[in-house]
């Protein structure tokens, strides 16, 4: 395996771990949101966690295509995820924490896209660019809803 290919796989594993962590966080917010914006946020969080869940499969399968094994346990996934955010105390806090997490994963995606480009892997770069576009749109929508 080439160094560039390994860097590409490592970047995909980081994206996968962060996506999994954000999936769990968002699903937890879906279950626990309260307040006057309950219905709107409950639906928003559901749409987000469904998208994240679907993305996990695409990212993991890309790791397999690259010749590596995708993480097989929650421990392996979380090892690539970075630290979890503190629990949110309110609906507003949930939105603020999600904006921060989407921004963080966007930075990781930019680095991973660069790594894929250096490896000459246009397919991975395309997959990650699509993910980046989705995260940036979610950031915009959540930020715009804050008033």
Residue frames relative to the residue before (quaternion, step in Angstrom):
aa qw qx qy qz dx dy dz
X 1.0000 0.0000 0.0000 0.0000 0.00 0.00 0.00
X 0.4211 -0.7156 0.4985 0.2491 3.57 -0.87 0.91
X 0.6343 -0.5274 0.4049 0.3945 3.55 -1.25 0.41
X 0.6471 0.5156 -0.3170 0.4636 3.59 0.99 -0.84
X 0.6507 0.5050 -0.3186 0.4691 3.59 0.97 -0.82
X 0.6508 0.5044 -0.3199 0.4686 3.61 0.98 -0.81
X 0.6295 0.5220 -0.3328 0.4695 3.60 1.01 -0.76
X 0.6211 0.5397 -0.3174 0.4714 3.56 1.08 -0.81
X 0.6681 0.4911 -0.2862 0.4802 3.59 0.92 -0.93
X 0.6421 0.5189 -0.3219 0.4635 3.59 0.95 -0.85
X 0.6506 0.5090 -0.3117 0.4696 3.57 0.98 -0.84
X 0.6439 0.5091 -0.3178 0.4746 3.59 0.98 -0.81
X 0.6420 0.5197 -0.3253 0.4603 3.60 0.99 -0.76
X 0.6361 0.5107 -0.3258 0.4779 3.58 1.04 -0.73
X 0.6426 0.5035 -0.3171 0.4827 3.59 0.94 -0.87
X 0.6457 0.5206 -0.3205 0.4575 3.59 0.93 -0.86
X 0.6751 0.4963 -0.2996 0.4562 3.59 0.85 -0.91
X 0.6808 0.4743 -0.2929 0.4752 3.58 0.90 -0.88
X 0.6255 0.5250 -0.3379 0.4679 3.59 1.06 -0.69
X 0.6421 0.5168 -0.3197 0.4673 3.59 0.98 -0.80
X 0.6534 0.5077 -0.3135 0.4658 3.57 0.91 -0.91
X 0.6708 0.4855 -0.2963 0.4759 3.60 0.94 -0.89
X 0.5908 0.5575 -0.3596 0.4592 3.60 1.09 -0.66
X 0.6867 0.4765 -0.2877 0.4675 3.59 0.79 -1.01
X 0.6451 0.5248 -0.3155 0.4570 3.58 0.93 -0.90
X 0.6928 0.4814 -0.2762 0.4605 3.58 0.84 -0.99
X 0.6434 0.5096 -0.3244 0.4702 3.58 0.99 -0.79
X 0.6315 0.5258 -0.3224 0.4698 3.58 1.03 -0.75
X 0.6395 0.5047 -0.3230 0.4817 3.57 1.01 -0.75
X 0.6003 0.5597 -0.3462 0.4545 3.59 1.03 -0.78
X 0.6950 0.4818 -0.2730 0.4586 3.58 0.90 -0.92
X 0.8227 0.3383 -0.1057 0.4444 3.56 0.95 -0.90
X 0.4406 0.6977 -0.4757 0.3045 3.62 1.17 -0.03
X 0.0331 -0.7751 0.6309 -0.0051 3.55 -1.15 0.78
X 0.5970 0.6093 -0.4182 0.3122 3.53 -1.31 0.17
X 0.7724 -0.3972 0.2502 0.4278 3.53 -1.37 0.03
X 0.7159 0.4092 -0.2475 0.5087 3.60 1.14 -0.52
X 0.2124 0.8336 -0.4942 0.1254 3.58 1.26 0.32
X 0.7159 0.4649 -0.2856 0.4357 3.61 0.56 -1.11
X 0.6687 0.5028 -0.3012 0.4575 3.57 0.85 -0.95
X 0.7165 0.4402 -0.2623 0.4732 3.60 0.83 -0.94
X 0.5924 0.5615 -0.3565 0.4545 3.57 1.06 -0.74
X 0.6884 0.4672 -0.2692 0.4851 3.58 0.92 -0.93
X 0.6309 0.5319 -0.3294 0.4587 3.60 0.99 -0.81
X 0.6806 0.4869 -0.2907 0.4640 3.56 0.84 -0.98
X 0.6320 0.5243 -0.3410 0.4576 3.59 1.02 -0.71
X 0.6488 0.5046 -0.3246 0.4680 3.58 0.90 -0.86
X 0.6658 0.5003 -0.3098 0.4587 3.59 0.97 -0.82
X 0.7079 0.4502 -0.3109 0.4467 3.61 0.73 -0.91
X 0.6025 0.5411 -0.3706 0.4548 3.61 1.07 -0.53
X 0.6433 0.5087 -0.3186 0.4752 3.58 1.00 -0.81
X 0.6603 0.5101 -0.3033 0.4602 3.57 0.91 -0.91
X 0.6342 0.5336 -0.3308 0.4513 3.59 0.97 -0.85
X 0.6615 0.5021 -0.2967 0.4714 3.57 0.93 -0.89
X 0.6493 0.5328 -0.3130 0.4434 3.57 0.99 -0.84
X 0.5694 0.6048 -0.3854 0.4018 3.60 1.06 -0.67
X 0.6696 0.5053 -0.2985 0.4552 3.56 0.90 -0.92
X 0.6552 0.5170 -0.3124 0.4537 3.59 0.91 -0.90
X 0.6813 0.4850 -0.2936 0.4631 3.58 0.90 -0.92
X 0.6615 0.5051 -0.3078 0.4609 3.59 0.92 -0.92
X 0.6594 0.4964 -0.3166 0.4675 3.59 0.94 -0.80
X 0.6149 0.5292 -0.3570 0.4630 3.60 1.07 -0.60
X 0.6015 0.5407 -0.3532 0.4703 3.60 1.07 -0.70
X 0.6547 0.5046 -0.3075 0.4714 3.60 0.97 -0.83
X 0.6269 0.5315 -0.3340 0.4614 3.59 0.97 -0.83
X 0.6729 0.4991 -0.2837 0.4665 3.58 1.07 -0.77
X 0.6039 -0.6185 0.3337 0.3760 3.61 1.27 0.02
X 0.6340 0.4980 -0.3384 0.4853 3.58 1.24 0.25
X 0.4914 -0.6152 0.5135 0.3411 3.54 -1.30 0.20
X 0.4201 -0.6642 0.5597 0.2630 3.52 -1.08 0.81
X 0.6438 -0.5099 0.3770 0.4282 3.60 -1.14 0.45
X 0.2731 -0.7984 0.5242 0.1149 3.56 -1.00 0.88
X 0.7589 0.2794 -0.1764 0.5612 3.58 1.24 -0.15
X 0.6295 -0.5083 0.4166 0.4145 3.54 -1.28 0.30
X 0.6087 0.5584 -0.3480 0.4435 3.58 1.02 -0.76
X 0.6645 0.4891 -0.3034 0.4766 3.60 0.92 -0.88
X 0.6447 0.5164 -0.3251 0.4604 3.59 0.95 -0.84
X 0.7116 0.4652 -0.2665 0.4540 3.56 0.82 -0.99
X 0.5576 0.5982 -0.3939 0.4196 3.61 1.15 -0.47
X 0.7189 0.4105 -0.2263 0.5133 3.57 1.19 -0.58
X 0.5920 0.6504 -0.3287 0.3441 3.57 1.29 -0.23
X 0.3946 -0.6844 0.5161 0.3308 3.59 1.05 -0.64
X 0.7183 -0.4703 0.2957 0.4188 3.57 -1.27 0.13
X 0.4633 -0.6615 0.5187 0.2806 3.53 -1.19 0.66
X 0.5125 -0.6084 0.5051 0.3347 3.53 -1.24 0.51
X 0.5628 -0.5583 0.4729 0.3847 3.56 -1.21 0.46
X 0.6104 -0.5613 0.3922 0.3982 3.61 -1.09 0.57
X 0.4631 -0.6746 0.5057 0.2734 3.56 -1.06 0.79
X 0.3537 -0.7614 0.5160 0.1702 3.55 -1.07 0.78
X 0.7957 0.0995 -0.0304 0.5967 3.59 1.22 -0.37
X 0.6793 -0.4598 0.3663 0.4393 3.56 -1.30 0.16
X 0.6475 0.5178 -0.3175 0.4602 3.58 0.98 -0.83
X 0.6428 0.5141 -0.3089 0.4766 3.56 1.06 -0.80
X 0.6033 0.5532 -0.3521 0.4539 3.59 1.05 -0.73
X 0.6665 0.4932 -0.2998 0.4718 3.57 0.87 -0.96
X 0.6593 0.5079 -0.3169 0.4549 3.60 0.87 -0.91
X 0.6744 0.4850 -0.2995 0.4694 3.60 0.92 -0.85
X 0.6484 0.5048 -0.3289 0.4654 3.59 1.00 -0.73
X 0.6084 0.5323 -0.3574 0.4677 3.59 1.00 -0.74
X 0.6646 0.5021 -0.3039 0.4624 3.59 0.89 -0.91
X 0.6753 0.4897 -0.2990 0.4634 3.61 0.93 -0.83
X 0.6420 0.5007 -0.3264 0.4803 3.60 1.00 -0.76
X 0.6307 0.5147 -0.3363 0.4735 3.60 1.05 -0.68
X 0.6482 0.5216 -0.3206 0.4526 3.58 0.96 -0.84
X 0.6901 0.4557 -0.2921 0.4804 3.59 0.84 -0.90
X 0.5805 0.5656 -0.3793 0.4463 3.60 1.12 -0.53
X 0.6417 0.5121 -0.3182 0.4740 3.58 1.01 -0.77
X 0.6376 0.5153 -0.3136 0.4791 3.57 1.02 -0.84
X 0.6489 0.5208 -0.3156 0.4562 3.57 0.96 -0.86
X 0.6295 0.5277 -0.3450 0.4541 3.60 0.95 -0.78
X 0.6562 0.4993 -0.3058 0.4760 3.58 0.97 -0.87
X 0.6670 0.5042 -0.2971 0.4612 3.58 0.96 -0.89
X 0.6139 0.5297 -0.3431 0.4741 3.61 1.05 -0.71
X 0.6405 0.5154 -0.3160 0.4736 3.57 1.00 -0.82
X 0.6470 0.5176 -0.3100 0.4662 3.58 0.98 -0.88
X 0.6543 0.5010 -0.3110 0.4734 3.58 0.96 -0.85
X 0.6377 0.5262 -0.3270 0.4578 3.58 1.00 -0.76
X 0.6546 0.5051 -0.3051 0.4725 3.57 1.00 -0.84
X 0.6810 0.4639 -0.2805 0.4923 3.58 1.14 -0.64
X 0.4485 -0.6926 0.4510 0.3402 3.61 1.28 -0.13
X 0.4852 0.6724 -0.4142 0.3754 3.58 1.22 0.50
X 0.1658 -0.8358 0.5202 0.0578 3.54 0.19 1.34
X 0.6131 0.5578 -0.3578 0.4300 3.61 1.06 -0.68
X 0.6685 0.4720 -0.3013 0.4894 3.59 0.88 -0.90
X 0.6323 0.5288 -0.3345 0.4568 3.59 0.95 -0.83
X 0.6565 0.5117 -0.3091 0.4600 3.59 0.98 -0.80
X 0.6378 0.5206 -0.3190 0.4695 3.58 0.95 -0.89
X 0.7066 0.4662 -0.2619 0.4635 3.55 0.86 -0.98
X 0.6128 0.5368 -0.3446 0.4664 3.58 1.09 -0.66
X 0.6258 0.5212 -0.3303 0.4772 3.59 1.03 -0.74
X 0.6430 0.5087 -0.3182 0.4759 3.59 1.00 -0.82
X 0.6415 0.5267 -0.3227 0.4550 3.59 0.94 -0.88
X 0.6340 0.5303 -0.3315 0.4549 3.58 0.94 -0.86
X 0.6574 0.5063 -0.3145 0.4611 3.61 0.91 -0.88
X 0.6737 0.4924 -0.3065 0.4580 3.60 0.84 -0.93
X 0.6545 0.5082 -0.3237 0.4567 3.60 0.92 -0.82
X 0.6346 0.5171 -0.3290 0.4709 3.58 1.03 -0.73
X 0.6516 0.5051 -0.3177 0.4683 3.59 0.96 -0.82
X 0.6144 0.5324 -0.3463 0.4681 3.60 1.01 -0.75
X 0.6602 0.5154 -0.3037 0.4542 3.56 0.86 -0.98
X 0.6931 0.4818 -0.2903 0.4507 3.59 0.81 -0.97
X 0.6823 0.4683 -0.3034 0.4724 3.60 0.91 -0.83
X 0.6406 0.5147 -0.3276 0.4662 3.58 1.02 -0.76
X 0.6583 0.5134 -0.3045 0.4586 3.58 0.95 -0.85
X 0.6716 0.5061 -0.3041 0.4476 3.58 1.07 -0.66
X 0.5717 0.6054 -0.3826 0.4003 3.60 1.23 -0.21
X 0.5853 -0.6384 0.3522 0.3547 3.56 1.21 -0.12
